[in-house]
Amino acid sequence: MSSSSSSDGPVHSPLLTLPGAVPAQAPDEGVAAHYGDLFKEQRALADGTGFVDLSHRGVVTVSGDDRLSWLHLLLTQHMTELPAGQATDALILSANGHIEQALQLVDDGETVWMHTEPGKQGELVGYLESMRFFYRVEIADRTDEYAVVHLPAGSIAATPASAAAVRETPHGRDVFLPRAELPGFAEEYAPAIGVLAHEALRVEAHRPRLGLETDHRTIPHEVGWIGTAVHLDKGCYRGQETVARVQNLGKPPRRLVFLHLDGSEVHLPVHGDKVRIAEGDAARPEAGAAPEGRPVGFVTTCVRHHELGPIALALVKRNVPVDAPLIVGDDATAAAQEVVVAP
């Protein structure tokens, strides 16, 4: 059996009423971008204090005796022997190996709890339900009932007793909290920190995000999800042929890079802005660009970091030299690259 909610649209957090809250824009519509001081919030998060409201994210559960063996057949992650309480990440791929879902999971011993990108939970439940067949599993969209809140790495705050599940990761704890308890949680675990600070630390850590670092043709190798969200020693799943072929016989067409941007620019590049080889290097054949400097990639996420200044993640062609100076956007912002995924 399965159940679902109608929460595929933006979920608006009650914490948007907190003092100083500035609403975030898509894809994080429904929670606060910040509460008045972006850099102060980043420093607090880096120091292990406060919490981030991620209650706009979709929450889906899978319970039943066959849940782990069944999910093992569908996901890129090894699930059959996942210990209770151990956090993991997993993907759902298309038949051609393109990324369709990125899931953050934990099993509590009876139920697998997962959160996904805002608005993706309906699509996720629909796919899981279509693959249920005769397996003893129950699938539910729990977004209306439970919210995700993030306690940063280093936080000494105790996990709320009412938490349904907790994902303990090197970057902090994702807590599945009854949605009705969000206001009380905010009072006890203050200060509230906006998603822009959370994004800044994510970019600093070179961690990809579905829908930003990925597009309709992204494969896991391009963004560094091999080994973290993709297990290379497990049975068949949809898209595995592409994963195995690229892993054993070739290289992905693109690679994720980390960019240090010229800090003098007033306006940050935005998602989709073109990345080009800087003038003087555009004619290098190995750079994969024509003399006129045609695009070799695009910005995926750009943020202002409290210590590093303007930084970004970008997808570029695999054969762009790792030492090639780059420019970003129509303003030709200078960018120095760091390797995230090796050529």
DOLUM-487608 format. One line per 4 residues: for each residue x, y, z of N, C-alpha, C. Coordinates in steps of 0.001 Angstrom, whole numbers, plus 500000, padded with zeros to 6 digits. Each point is the difference from the previous one (the first is absolute). Layout:
<sites>
X Y Z X Y Z X Y Z ~ ...
</sites>
This chain:
<sites>
500840 498817 500000 499160 501183 500000 500878 501236 500000 ~ 499440 501143 499677 500749 501251 500006 499062 501128 500344 ~ 500596 501113 500382 499220 501200 500236 500793 501181 499515 ~ 499328 501107 499740 500694 501182 499510 499251 501240 500420
500686 501130 499887 499378 501279 500268 499970 500796 498712 ~ 499461 501189 500078 499929 500856 498824 501019 501126 500088 ~ 501140 499738 500655 500951 501069 500308 501107 500107 498964 ~ 499646 499954 498709 501023 500118 498975 500359 501454 499716
499141 500943 500379 500308 501410 499833 500872 500495 501133 ~ 500354 501297 499984 500839 500554 501067 499370 499822 501368 ~ 500806 499573 500953 499561 499853 501385 500522 501207 500761 ~ 499117 500838 500513 500411 501243 500645 500181 499781 501495
501196 500280 500467 500349 499760 501391 499401 501061 500916 ~ 499527 499589 501180 499549 500990 500982 501144 500866 500516 ~ 501247 499576 499784 501144 500768 500493 500286 501224 499140 ~ 499281 500154 498894 500111 501233 499217 499462 501201 500765
499321 499750 501111 499505 501100 500828 501020 500444 501041 ~ 501142 499332 500096 501021 500404 500966 500563 501370 499627 ~ 500469 500766 500982 500535 501337 499717 501140 499959 498981 ~ 499934 500879 499005 501058 500121 499015 499942 499011 498867
499055 499068 500002 499963 498954 498977 499754 500591 498616 ~ 500864 499638 499055 499861 500401 498602 499745 498732 499196 ~ 498867 499882 499307 499681 498761 499287 501020 499661 498931 ~ 500293 498720 499887 500913 499516 498968 499271 499883 498673
500778 500022 498929 499453 499807 498665 500165 498538 499591 ~ 499337 499617 498920 500112 498630 499488 501470 499673 499751 ~ 500427 498761 500274 499189 498832 500359 499694 499868 501481 ~ 500318 501032 500799 499808 499913 501439 498841 500855 500496
499050 500258 499109 498816 500755 500372 499267 499295 501135 ~ 499568 500782 500976 499237 499445 501116 500711 500082 501331 ~ 501322 500251 499984 500757 500187 501235 500774 501310 499882 ~ 500735 500336 501034 500719 501277 500026 501354 499885 499307
500307 501003 499169 501345 500107 499430 500988 500394 501088 ~ 499594 500953 500818 500816 500418 501141 499096 500752 500971 ~ 500566 500320 501164 499250 500699 501034 500637 501353 500325 ~ 500663 500576 498997 500494 501358 500170 501495 500180 499913
500789 498953 500214 501460 500151 499983 500615 498723 499451 ~ 500218 499971 498676 500437 498783 499329 501329 499493 500529 ~ 500994 500872 500136 501320 499539 500422 500015 499567 501462 ~ 499248 500689 500841 499895 499573 501401 499390 498610 500076
498996 499742 499166 499360 498689 499992 500956 498926 499484 ~ 500796 500327 498984 500996 499040 499511 501005 499647 501088 ~ 500478 501018 500701 500986 499741 501058 499402 499153 501113 ~ 498753 500285 500355 499342 499197 501033 499886 498550 499567
499608 499784 498745 499851 498641 499490 501350 499288 499983 ~ 501045 500694 499548 501336 499407 499970 500508 499690 501408 ~ 499525 500762 500976 500416 499773 501391 499156 498957 500707 ~ 498990 499453 499327 499189 498941 500587 498865 500484 500865
499525 501225 499759 498898 500509 500806 498782 500253 499115 ~ 498824 500075 500642 498776 500267 499283 499482 498810 499219 ~ 499046 500279 499107 499405 498955 499168 499540 500619 498695 ~ 499803 499145 498980 499496 500441 498708 498636 499365 499774
499044 500828 499618 498647 499538 499682 499992 499473 498570 ~ 499883 498688 499854 499893 499359 498688 498625 499359 499829 ~ 498997 500636 500604 498674 499390 500037 499288 500040 498656 ~ 500606 500651 499001 499409 499994 498655 500343 498743 499222
500923 499198 500496 500415 498794 499287 498945 498892 500140 ~ 499933 499132 498992 499049 498915 500018 500451 498860 500898 ~ 499072 499428 500736 500283 498880 500911 499171 498798 499568 ~ 500678 498883 499752 499359 498765 499560 500509 498855 500874
499106 499080 500342 500405 498829 500779 499652 498721 499251 ~ 500811 498973 500246 499730 498648 499510 500140 499060 501189 ~ 498935 499308 500323 500024 499030 501099 499587 498636 499476 ~ 500086 499000 500865 499663 498637 499604 501213 499087 500016
499743 498716 500082 501084 499023 500153 500968 499993 498825 ~ 499532 500342 498805 500848 499907 498806 500650 501332 499621 ~ 499898 501011 500863 500373 501355 499592 501450 500108 499521 ~ 500947 499394 500729 501407 500162 499635 500357 499196 498751
499535 498755 499924 500300 499194 498816 499323 500567 498762 ~ 498813 500585 500183 499281 500592 498866 500693 501283 499528 ~ 500356 500861 500931 500702 501237 499630 501361 499698 499375 ~ 500607 498907 500415 501288 499593 499416 499880 499786 498494
498840 499551 499557 499785 499745 498578 499781 501284 499201 ~ 499604 501080 500676 499600 501229 499312 501045 501107 500071 ~ 500786 500010 501067 500898 501114 500264 501438 499661 499643 ~ 500819 501034 499874 501417 499813 499687 500808 499578 501218
499412 500057 501182 500729 499705 501227 499772 498551 500432 ~ 500974 499428 500700 499868 498662 500580 499123 500108 501237 ~ 498839 499364 499979 499010 500194 501048 499710 498764 500834 ~ 500343 498818 499510 499523 498779 500653 500529 499843 501419
501183 500502 500271 500599 499833 501329 500210 501337 500693 ~ 499196 500999 499640 500142 501317 500610 499642 499929 501485 ~ 500945 500317 500895 499702 499939 501432 498992 501075 500395 ~ 499177 499685 500965 499061 500985 500517 500764 501194 500559
499551 501196 499644 500620 501216 500500 501137 500532 499160 ~ 500452 499264 499002 501116 500461 499167 499474 500784 498798 ~ 500431 501230 499888 499575 500841 498887 500697 499585 498718 ~ 499304 500157 498883 500605 499752 498707 499299 500866 498960
500596 500092 498822 499422 500728 498875 499777 499018 498859 ~ 499039 500287 499147 499696 499113 498880 499375 500810 498876 ~ 500098 499455 498791 499419 500623 498827 498997 499062 499348 ~ 499086 500578 499259 499179 499260 499044 500380 500508 498621
500351 499081 499113 500455 500351 498663 498946 499630 498962 ~ 500090 500658 498853 499197 499591 498855 500630 498764 499368 ~ 499334 499430 499009 500544 498837 499305 501333 500322 499323 ~ 500205 501271 499661 501247 500427 499370 501055 500456 500999
499713 499862 501293 500977 500333 501018 500003 501442 500441 ~ 499007 500792 499585 499915 501394 500418 499317 500095 501358 ~ 500427 500965 500810 499519 500114 501373 498598 500590 500027 ~ 499067 499288 500640 498626 500476 500125 499653 500404 501431
500565 499310 500983 499731 500312 501401 501301 499849 500784 ~ 500188 500869 500982 501100 499868 500963 499372 499966 501384 ~ 500246 498919 500729 499312 499740 501259 500988 499954 501153 ~ 499592 500587 501127 500757 499886 501245 499201 499086 500923
500611 498883 500388 499261 498900 500629 500532 499653 501383 ~ 499120 499404 500783 500391 499294 501216 498900 498987 500303 ~ 500396 498834 500505 499038 498974 500415 499984 499961 501517 ~ 498814 500027 500589 499911 500013 501467 499796 498607 500583
500099 498967 499166 499779 498632 500439 498660 499459 499563 ~ 499067 500896 499696 498678 499599 499522 499592 500752 498734 ~ 500542 501207 499832 499600 500878 498904 501213 500715 499435 ~ 500058 500119 498681 501001 500843 499350 499404 501395 499844
500684 500969 500588 499623 501407 499880 500909 500653 498973 ~ 499422 500786 499096 500805 500668 498990 499464 501399 499750 ~ 500906 500911 499707 499544 501309 499545 500614 500298 498643 ~ 499258 500776 499230 500365 500285 498620 499728 501470 499703
500320 500417 498786 499854 501399 499642 498548 500463 500113 ~ 499786 501286 500322 498636 500514 500112 499177 499731 498747 ~ 498820 499438 500204 499100 499723 498895 500252 498702 499265 ~ 501057 499281 500350 500324 498748 499306 499369 498776 500643
499351 500188 501156 499496 498843 500733 498866 499288 499263 ~ 499157 500739 499297 498909 499352 499270 500512 499110 498896 ~ 500982 500502 499261 500632 499206 498944 500676 498767 500581 ~ 500655 500174 501148 500681 498877 500649 499007 498932 500431
498925 500413 500664 498990 499038 500452 499375 499278 498810 ~ 499737 500746 498923 499415 499391 498814 500887 498926 499406 ~ 501305 500280 499930 500930 498994 499461 500082 498787 500925 ~ 500134 500229 501289 500098 498874 500932 498741 499145 499951
498850 500643 499957 498751 499247 499951 499917 499153 498732 ~ 500492 500533 498874 499937 499256 498736 500890 498768 500022 ~ 500972 499953 500912 500952 498890 500071 499729 499076 501188 ~ 498885 500193 500689 499759 499237 501232 499716 498533 499734
499207 499692 498989 499656 498631 499623 499526 499198 501208 ~ 500623 498861 500256 499525 499122 501076 500804 500176 501287 ~ 500876 500990 500058 500861 500154 501183 499203 500533 501192 ~ 500434 499600 501177 499347 500415 501236 500585 501341 500442
499510 501052 499397 500462 501346 500316 498806 500951 500042 ~ 500123 501035 500788 499022 501072 500071 500726 501317 499738 ~ 499482 500760 499059 500635 501234 499544 499109 501158 500406 ~ 500579 501067 500552 499173 501127 500439 500733 501319 499809
499269 500985 499525 500464 501383 499983 499662 500588 501369 ~ 501027 500338 500777 499789 500485 501367 500295 501495 500124 ~ 500075 500692 498876 500397 501409 500014 499043 500859 500807 ~ 498723 499680 499985 499030 500783 500772 500161 499796 501506
500573 498869 500379 500099 499656 501418 501355 500311 500612 ~ 501064 499865 499197 501358 500116 500534 500816 501016 499214 ~ 500845 500705 500736 500888 501004 499427 501440 499613 500290 ~ 500903 500380 499098 501425 499775 500210 500616 501273 500561
500745 499851 501099 500822 501087 500534 501429 499489 500103 ~ 500961 500905 499829 501406 499621 499945 500747 500610 501169 ~ 500642 499139 500794 500907 500440 501057 501426 499831 499483 ~ 500820 501050 500002 501299 499938 499329 500997 499102 500719
501031 499596 499277 501094 499230 500587 500598 500796 501158 ~ 500247 499308 501089 500532 500664 501179 498949 500471 500974 ~ 498733 499929 499617 498932 500420 500900 499930 499071 501201 ~ 499910 500590 501191 499885 499196 501218 498543 499899 500452
499092 500565 499208 498580 499934 500352 499504 498564 499928 ~ 499183 499612 500967 499422 498657 500002 498923 499900 498929 ~ 499926 498835 499388 498938 499760 499024 498653 499960 500718 ~ 498977 500664 499482 498689 499983 500667 499478 498578 500180
499402 499751 501137 499473 498668 500281 498880 499621 499034 ~ 499339 500994 499449 498882 499732 499095 500435 499712 498569 ~ 501289 500067 499722 500474 499767 498638 499643 498594 499544 ~ 499464 499896 498796 499647 498692 499460 501240 499250 499527
500994 500718 499502 501239 499389 499524 501063 501091 499923 ~ 501260 499571 500021 501124 500938 499936 501052 499440 499060 ~ 500483 500830 499094 501123 499653 499117 501251 500703 500511 ~ 500939 499224 500530 501260 500550 500508 501038 499900 498884
500495 501152 499526 500971 500035 498918 501190 500849 500413 ~ 501100 499983 499232 501136 500869 500335 499649 501484 499967 ~ 498909 500352 499327 499619 501407 499866 498962 500425 501031 ~ 499533 499066 500813 499015 500324 501016 498885 498980 500048
498950 500346 500760 498864 499105 500192 498769 500536 499280 ~ 499386 499146 499184 498696 500294 499421 498948 499333 500874 ~ 499134 500800 500578 499003 499505 500946 498624 500046 499345 ~ 499301 498865 500010 498617 499920 499525 499094 500307 501186
499471 501198 500018 499267 500528 501145 498522 500128 499653 ~ 499091 499655 500923 498579 500278 499739 499806 501467 499621 ~ 499343 500246 498882 499905 501364 499461 499351 500963 500990 ~ 499062 499513 500775 499313 500865 500956 500942 500535 501077
501163 499368 500163 500921 500398 501060 501055 500996 499542 ~ 499935 500448 498748 501010 500926 499490 500118 501287 500829 ~ 498911 500674 500335 500144 501239 500769 500677 499792 501352 ~ 499609 498955 500705 500634 499717 501275 501466 499628 499850
500308 499237 498968 501394 499642 499722 500829 501258 499768 ~ 499460 500947 499244 500736 501224 499690 500331 500790 501261 ~ 499090 500023 500947 500257 500715 501253 501127 499345 500783 ~ 499994 498670 500052 500979 499283 500826 501364 499911 499350
500049 499937 498674 501264 499728 499305 500550 501223 499268 ~ 499489 501170 500300 500465 501233 499368 501528 500149 500141 ~ 500610 500723 499044 499388 500852 498984 499619 499217 498740 ~ 498926 500466 499353 499634 499465 498697 500959 500551 498952
500395 499139 499067 500967 500353 498962 499373 499693 498643 ~ 500143 500934 499064 499344 499853 498710 500711 499037 499066 ~ 499290 499644 498924 500541 499023 499061 501180 500548 499204 ~ 500147 501328 499881 501160 500527 499278 501302 499652 500720
499996 500033 501322 501183 499589 500753 500267 498510 499820 ~ 498944 499216 500027 500119 498556 499775 500573 499720 498614 ~ 499544 500744 498988 500502 499844 498643 501463 500410 499892 ~ 500386 501059 500704 501393 500442 499942 500945 498921 500514
499626 499347 501087 500851 498937 500534 499957 498768 499114 ~ 498875 499780 499337 499925 498879 499050 500941 500218 498827 ~ 500000 501202 499445 500898 500294 498884 501455 499901 500452 ~ 500303 500525 501171 501363 499911 500525 500462 498550 500096
499079 499103 500357 500326 498578 500155 499917 499229 498688 ~ 499709 500686 498879 499958 499389 498661 498900 498951 499883 ~ 498890 500183 500707 498944 498999 500008 498932 500361 498967 ~ 499741 499111 499028 499002 500298 498968 498576 499910 500528
499100 500676 499282 498580 499978 500347 499182 499786 498739 ~ 499021 499109 500105 499126 499705 498873 499295 501268 499519 ~ 499974 500189 498677 499314 501137 499416 500845 501248 499903 ~ 501127 500034 500711 500940 501105 499890 501278 499521 499320
500655 499027 500616 501181 499418 499349 499626 498948 498966 ~ 498738 499712 499840 499566 499004 499017 499001 500617 499029 ~ 499962 499440 498794 498952 500310 499033 499461 498686 499458 ~ 499251 500056 498896 499301 498808 499521 500945 498926 499472
501271 500327 499775 500924 499005 499460 501181 499686 500918 ~ 499950 500454 501245 501103 499759 500923 500064 498533 500411 ~ 501209 499439 499967 500239 498661 500524 500817 500131 501290 ~ 499954 499002 500884 500605 500157 501324 501489 500331 499990
500750 499477 499020 501446 500235 499962 500337 501474 499866 ~ 499151 500768 499350 500311 501398 499705 500047 500865 501251 ~ 499236 499655 501018 499879 500867 501168 500595 499391 501267 ~ 500664 498853 499887 500692 499423 501151 499148 499162 500913
498907 499442 499480 499139 499159 500830 500390 498521 499964 ~ 501028 499642 499251 500476 498613 500018 500694 499739 501348 ~ 499571 498932 500657 500596 499651 501280 499274 500572 501194 ~ 499277 501086 499803 499227 500568 501105 498525 499651 499853
499431 500289 498832 498596 499661 499747 499846 498812 499060 ~ 501093 499609 499358 499973 498873 499061 500979 498936 500474 ~ 499486 498808 500282 500827 498868 500421 500350 499189 498763 ~ 501283 499746 499798 500444 499342 498771 500025 498477 500094
499656 499450 501149 500053 498555 500167 498658 499498 500517 ~ 499003 500044 499131 498675 499526 500372 499291 499517 498743 ~ 498813 499445 500190 499258 499433 498883 499394 501046 499089 ~ 499210 499541 499077 499456 500863 498947 499003 501017 500557
499962 501149 499379 499002 501025 500233 499894 500801 498716 ~ 498932 500746 499857 499808 500769 498779 501132 501019 499820 ~ 500600 500000 498818 501096 500912 499712 501383 499471 500317 ~ 500071 498782 500572 501296 499459 500408 500940 499800 498812
499449 499673 498830 500855 499749 498842 500841 501225 499668 ~ 499391 501171 500052 500744 501235 499740 501064 500232 501055 ~ 499637 499809 501253 500966 500186 501089 501204 499087 499811 ~ 499752 498723 499729 501092 499044 499837 500848 500310 498775
499353 500368 498909 500743 500275 498770 500942 501190 500163 ~ 499501 501068 500599 500842 501179 500197 501102 499708 501009 ~ 499664 499255 501039 500993 499686 501027 501125 499133 499449 ~ 499673 499052 499127 500984 499014 499557 500660 500339 498674
499301 500750 499159 500493 500160 498633 500241 501438 499577 ~ 499545 500964 500744 500112 501358 499495 500012 501050 501085 ~ 499713 501230 499590 499944 501146 500886 498693 500742 499748 ~ 499475 500683 501003 498777 500768 499776 500288 501216 499125
499001 500500 499288 500235 501136 499106 500244 501313 500720 ~ 499551 500110 501242 500160 501237 500763 500532 499685 501389 ~ 500455 501038 500689 500491 499803 501365 499660 501219 500846 ~ 499743 499748 501267 499696 501058 500948 501288 500679 500443
499995 501333 500040 501144 500768 500479 499530 500985 501063 ~ 500942 500407 500830 499788 501027 501015 500710 501255 499525 ~ 499327 501143 500073 500548 501241 499466 500166 501044 501095 ~ 501183 500625 500028 500215 501216 500769 499789 501170 499051
499061 500876 500314 499645 501082 499097 500640 501313 500430 ~ 500195 500883 499035 500511 501338 500270 499066 500690 500980 ~ 500539 500363 501152 499174 500568 501060 499578 501426 499793 ~ 500463 500639 498912 499638 501397 499764 498635 500157 499352
499420 498905 499531 498716 500085 499307 498865 500250 500999 ~ 499122 500937 499650 498865 500318 500866 498921 498922 499893 ~ 499736 499551 498775 498948 499026 499760 500603 498619 499797 ~ 499434 499026 500696 500471 498630 499860 499465 499392 498712
500767 499125 499361 499433 499199 498910 498838 499160 500523 ~ 499132 499605 499102 498834 499210 500387 500058 498642 499298 ~ 499154 499114 500465 499922 498660 499415 499768 500102 498491 ~ 500836 499298 499242 499871 500003 498550 500923 500961 499284
500617 500934 500715 500946 500910 499350 501149 499212 499381 ~ 500417 500423 498816 501003 499249 499247 501398 500154 500599 ~ 500751 498921 499928 501416 499988 500365 500809 499882 498715 ~ 501011 500869 499845 500844 500008 498803 501465 499982 500398
500858 499601 499056 501436 500137 500195 500355 501480 499886 ~ 500849 500477 500908 500370 501407 499980 500756 500357 498727 ~ 499895 501266 499602 500663 500480 498792 501497 499708 500070 ~ 500534 499516 498877 501397 499596 499970 500163 498508 500110
498993 499340 500562 500036 498545 500106 498901 499352 499169 ~ 499096 500816 499471 498866 499447 499281 500412 499254 498751 ~ 501151 500346 499415 500410 499354 498757 500772 498708 500226 ~ 500242 499657 501253 500738 498757 500258 499135 498816 499617
500402 499171 499090 499157 498879 499558 499603 499077 501140 ~ 500931 499774 500939 499689 499067 501080 498943 500558 500956 ~ 499721 501285 499878 499031 500598 500905 498564 499698 499601 ~ 499813 499467 498787 498657 499653 499568 499157 501207 499649
500630 501136 499664 499254 501199 499656 500545 500592 498712 ~ 499146 500610 499222 500408 500683 498776 500687 501310 500365 ~ 500749 500616 499047 500694 501250 500295 499085 501095 500536 ~ 498718 499991 499608 499097 501047 500479 499538 499744 501434
500473 498891 500588 499673 499729 501393 498592 499532 500220 ~ 499545 499070 499216 498650 499471 500206 499898 499340 501368 ~ 498806 499871 500544 499851 499460 501354 500563 498577 500131 ~ 500630 499744 501140 500488 498659 500319 499278 499426 501217
498987 500723 500496 499258 499516 501151 499062 501073 500516 ~ 499429 499764 501186 499086 500975 500589 500063 499934 501518 ~ 499683 501125 500618 499936 500098 501452 498782 499226 500495 ~ 500194 499238 501065 498886 499257 500586 499496 500650 501284
500894 500399 500890 499640 500717 501225 501078 501023 500296 ~ 499601 501222 500349 500952 501048 500358 499553 500645 501306 ~ 500942 500215 500919 499678 500542 501324 501107 500952 500447 ~ 499676 500814 500992 501022 500788 500699 500330 499294 501312
501247 499652 500167 500456 499274 501192 500629 500972 500987 ~ 499788 499771 501292 500461 500947 501018 501515 500088 500092 ~ 500724 499002 499528 501461 500035 500007 500592 500011 498599 ~ 499429 499249 499083 500581 499818 498673 499530 501037 498990
498991 500779 500340 499456 500950 499042 499097 499298 498999 ~ 499880 500541 498778 499128 499368 499001 500592 498672 499521 ~ 499219 498941 500105 500413 498669 499552 498848 499366 499235 ~ 500316 498978 499232 498955 499362 499196 500375 498562 499704
499004 499237 499627 500180 498711 499355 499575 500164 498551 ~ 500641 499246 499110 499660 500077 498576 500249 498651 499356 ~ 499277 499734 498929 500243 498835 499152 500709 500469 498747 ~ 501158 499402 499703 500756 500357 498801 500318 498738 499212
500391 500180 498755 500418 498870 499183 501200 499319 500659 ~ 500021 498675 499886 501054 499237 500667 501392 500422 499555 ~ 500168 500367 498708 501343 500283 499492 500442 501441 500204 ~ 499250 500798 500760 500491 501323 500377 501194 499809 500932
501180 500541 499665 501175 499803 500849 499760 500498 501428 ~ 500529 499280 500968 499773 500359 501398 500665 501315 500373 ~ 500981 500445 499220 500661 501265 500283 499513 501141 499111 ~ 498971 499759 499198 499512 501037 499090 499298 501093 500779
500404 501282 499821 499243 501092 500620 498654 500148 499314 ~ 498964 500200 500806 498641 500031 499475 499365 501361 500243 ~ 498974 500304 499223 499158 501160 500227 498551 499532 500020 ~ 499201 500728 500768 498624 499572 500252 499037 501131 499681
498930 499676 499271 498909 500936 499774 500317 501096 499005 ~ 499000 500836 499748 500147 501101 499057 500980 501051 500488 ~ 500191 500083 501330 500940 500970 500555 501435 499496 499961 ~ 500215 498769 499514 501337 499401 499889 500737 500017 501340
499301 499568 501051 500610 499903 501317 501109 498951 499987 ~ 501190 500373 500449 501127 499071 500033 499741 498906 501023 ~ 500381 498781 499665 499765 498858 500878 501182 499039 499943 ~ 500495 499598 501164 501048 498983 500100 499360 498701 500446
500316 498916 499344 499326 498740 500279 500803 499090 500916 ~ 499278 499238 500809 500550 498889 500768 499323 498733 499528 ~ 500748 498907 499917 499444 498741 499515 499092 499378 501060 ~ 498789 499661 499599 499109 499190 500831 499935 498586 499425
499676 499896 498721 500015 498731 499287 501188 500020 499035 ~ 500863 499027 500117 501221 499978 499185 499662 499824 498518 ~ 500783 500620 499103 499756 499854 498568 500093 498564 499554
</sites>
